[in-house]
């Protein structure tokens, strides 16, 4: 079942307007780096342990790839992107944010064309996407983008939206106690891994744009040519057909996105050449 975007008012029609707006106002915060206002109902002290638990459960339920070359590539490229993220955050006076991350990278045996990163830096890449990434630089496009979702708190933002829409804005701990299965499914969906649980909730256009922008910077800082983002997304677009891969379902790829990436390349190249301040 594909979950479509609906207005907050229609999703929480059982609740009074004062309650809805009151929750939204009190729970507003600023996204790291971008400064965009976000709904933030779940503190890191609850979100990070839950993400870690969900990640461990996912690994138990799915087959970790025995492809040593592919695994090494994921860990190698992922490690370089992670280091770039930490450098970027430190350089922009956000050293405290670095403490949130305990990086882990795993390659999962699956034909799905997909990848995702949970809050706290828990990353999964599916073997099905490697023929499209082709090399380290192509994989850096994917990992930069997915890690950017985590850095910009998109998972926490979507979890908060889900709690408000489906559970009236109740606390995460309460939701886990009262409706554990639904809450866990909501979490995996919010983290971008919902396809494994029969639910797809695409990232919003704003979130995708932020992830594209930051992902270019992160891969450039890690020493990967950001120009590769254009050719990667062109390859992804060519994978469409009657049933697009999950990575395209949750990460819409179109000519507008590619055009926007081309506009952002000059900035990314400053980080690639080391000229950015």
N, C-alpha and C positions, 0 to 999 in steps of 0.2 A: 504494500500500500504506500503510495506516495503522498506525503504530507505537504499540502500546499500552503503558501503564506496567506494568512487571514489577519484581519485587523485585531488588535488586542481586545477591543470592545466586543466583537463577535465571539471571540474565544472564551471570554470570561463573562458571558452574558448573565450568569447566575449571581454575579457579584455587583454590588452597587458601584456607581461611578466614583463616589468619594473614596471608596476603598481602593479601587484600581489605580486612580491617579495618586492617591496617597502613597501606595507602595512604590509606584514608579518614581515619584519625586524623592522619597527617602533613600531609595536604593540606587540612585544615579551615581556613576563614577566616571573617571576619565580613562580612556584606553591608553596603555603605555605607548610612547612614541608618537602616536597619531593625535592624541588629545581629544578624540571624539567621545562624546557622552555615550555611556553604555549603561544598560540595566545590569545591576550587580547585586543579586540576592544571596549568592553563595560565597562566603569568605574562603580565602586560600587554605585556611586551616582545615576546612571540610572538603574542598574541591580536590586538592592534591592527593590526600590519602585515598579518596574514592577513585581517582584516575589511576593511581598505582594498582589498586585492587582490581579494577576492571581490566587493566592491561595484563596482569598476571592470569586472570581467568581466561582472557582471550587466547593467550599463548598456550594454555592447557587444552583448550578446545580446538585449536588449529595446529596444523603441521608446520613446524619450523623447517625451512628448506635445508637440504643437505648439499646444495650447490655451494661449494666452498668459495669459488671465485666470485659468485654473486653476493654471497654473504660478506666476504671481505670488502667488496666494492661498496656495499651499503654502509658498512661500519666506517670505512675509510672516508668516503664522501660526507657521511653524516657527521663524523668527528670534526672535519674541517669546517662545516657549516656551523656546528655548535660553538666552536671556538670563535668564529667570526661574530656570532650573535653575542657572546659574552663580551667580546672586545667592543662591539658597537654599543651595548648597554652601558658599559663602564665609561666609554668616551662621552656618552650623553648623560652623565650624572645619574645613572640608574643602576648603580652597582648592587643595590639591595635586590633588584629583580633577578640578578644572576643566581642568588641563593635558592630561588624557587626550582632550579633545574637540576635534575639527576638524570643525565642523558642515557638513553638505551636505544639501540637500533637492532631490529630483527627483520629478517627476510622470511616471508610466509609462502609456503607452496600453494599457489592458487592461480587459476587462469584469469582471474579478475584483473582488470587494469585499474589498479587502485593503490593508494598510499594515504597515511594519515599520521598526525602527531597529537598526542594527548597533552593536556596541561601538565607541566612538569618535565616535558621532554621525552616522553615515551613514544617511540616511533615504530611504525610498521610499514614495510614495503612489500607488495605482492609480486611474485615472480612474473605475473602476467604483464606488468608494465615495463619490464626490463628490455624487451625487444623494441619498445618505442623510445625509451630513453637512450638506448644504443651505447652510450659511453659514460664516463664519469661526469662530464659537463652536462649531458642531458639529465642525468640523475640529480645533479646539483640544482637544476631548475625545479624539479619536483620537491626535493627535500627543502630547498629554500622557501618555496611556496607553503608547504605544509607546516614547517616550523614557524613561519611567519604568522599563521593562524593562531598558534599557541602563544607566541610572544605578544600578539595584539589582543589576547584574552578572548578570542572568538568562541572558544569552547565554553568558557564560563558564562559568556554573554548569552549564548544559545541555551545553555542549561537553565539560566535564570528566566529566559523567555518561556521555556517549556514548563518550568515550575509555576509560573504565573498563569500561563494559558490553560494547563491541564490540571493543576492542583491548587489553584487559587493563591499562589505565592507562598505556600507553606515552606518552612525551613527544610533543608535537605535531609537533616537527621530525622525529622518527623516523617517526611515522605518515604524514606528508606524503611522506617519502622512500620508504617501503615500500608504502603504499597511498594514493597521491595522490587518485584519483577518489573513493574511499570517504570519505576524510577531508574533502575539499571538500564532498561531499554532506552529510556529518554537520555541517559548519560552517553551511551554509546552513539546514539544518533547525533547528539550535540557535539561529540568529539570527531564526527565525520566517519564513523565506522558503523553507522546504522544499517547499511546494506546487509551485514551479517545477521541482522535480527529482523529483517523484513520491513524495515522502515527507512525511507529516504527523506531527509530534510535538507534541501540544498542551502549552502551558505548564501547569504544575501549578496546583492551586487556590490554594496559598500564594503562588506567583508572581503569579497573576492578581490576587489580593487586594492584594498589595503595589503592583502597577502601577496598579490602580484608585485606591488611596489616594493614592499619590504623584502620579499624574496629575491628580487633582482639585486638589491643592495647586499644582502647576506651572501649570495653566491659570488658576487663580485669581490667582496672583502675576503672570501675564502680562496680567491685566486682563479675562479672560473669565469670565462668570458660570458657576460650577460647576453650577448647577441644570440646565444644558443636558445634562449627562451622563445624567440620568434619561430625558429625551425621546429622546436619541440611542439609548440602549440599548433603549428601547421600539421605536423604528423598526427597529433591527437585529433584534429578536425577531420582528417582523412579516414579516421577509424569509425566514423559515424554509422552510416547504413541504417537498417530498420531498427536496430536495437543498439544504441550507443553504450559503450562500456561504463561501468559505475563511476569511474573517475570523471567522465564527462557529464554524467547525470548530476553529480554533486559539485562539479567544477565546470560550469558551462564554458565551452570554448567556441568562440565565434570571431568573425572578422573585426568586430568592435574591440574585443579584448586584445587581439593582436595589434591593432592600431594604437591602442592605449599603451601597450608595452613598448612599442617603437618610440612613442613620445617620451617615455621614461628612461630610455637607454642612455641618453647623454649624461643624466645624473648618475646612473649606475656605473658608467664608465669612469667617472671621477673616483669612485671607490676601487675600481679595478686597477686603475693606474696609480692610486695612492694620492691623488691630488685633492680629494675631498677633505674639507676642514671639519 
